[in-house]
């Protein structure tokens, strides 16, 4: 039985899934942790991603001999710099490393927000790769003198697998130097960081088609992973782009993702341009567009509040569901690690409406609601720039396993949501790419993508959302 393997290399860990090529059924899975980070400094050694991938693939067991295709989806925006020998020049700053905030401000001031939005689909913030490259140029320019290759996290793993320096349009659209409409690198944007922009173009990866094989495993990679050397490797993509594929999103469908960060995105046939910077006009992996809003603070917020209350995520969810859903106070604005949307990298979390009568249950509910209200404000921003959002709303990511996040999402949205059956939508989307690479675009016709449980709204969340928006304005 031929299998394909999808890889989700996220901030916190790597997850791998081996799936039947014909049916999409899950056959085996594995996972391994990445080194913990603590924003505002959030960086990792890319070699640790490879070590974790080797560990996770090893957990697939004997079925590894049946794997015929593989693709990697990875956390967006991180900046990986390698020298001529393939060594890592410096630890890779991740998307949630906010040290480049001032550099992003300078980039926007140099060209103007409108120019950036129309040139690469997005207005740079600290998360974007171009801001991180500018940070390196400002703080230690000698590092850039040693750089031979510039990569995104998923590109690095693809390179370790195949010895090919490639990327895809989806992940490239989050760098700040790639135009998702023309599918071309923009040396004029790179020139805002380095005077040798044309030379730097040679250090960027080739942009490969989503269904074109990048190559097969190198003998060294095959030996370390315990996979056949004949495994075909696809170009892969960014984690959000893979999530859209794992859900089988159609135009109008929306995904709300609760992981370390929170994201809300929709598939669109046309590019999005938002000079305010709230919406990033990304490309998707397969030729369309994926306008997206990202918040820095999601499940880490509820994990933190759970620890404060002496419980865990499940216990916090139980407390939240026991609170009176129609009482708006207290309200948590959860900017614990600064915030990306709105762009407030130096902000801190605030809680308003605390009283002597405030209960643990109300605090637990406020933690979930604060995360969700931020994402739902993002959905409003998404609708404002034009993509249709009138289809199914899907709740995905690790937070989607929480009963409180599920119910409160439906309540605050005021309409039913779908919680897909697959726990690992990103890894599933990477497996979709692997299947298309092996067998073409019709390969996943029999896969049950996006099917799940419908959660109905059980209370009116309008008052809570209004209170959150007021508190967010006061915390500016």
Order of alpha helices (4+ residues) and beta strands (2+ residues): beta-beta-beta-beta-alpha-beta-beta-beta-alpha-alpha-alpha-alpha-beta-alpha-beta-alpha-beta-beta-alpha-alpha-beta-beta-alpha-beta-beta-alpha-beta-beta-beta-beta-alpha-alpha-beta-beta-alpha-beta-alpha-beta-alpha-beta-alpha
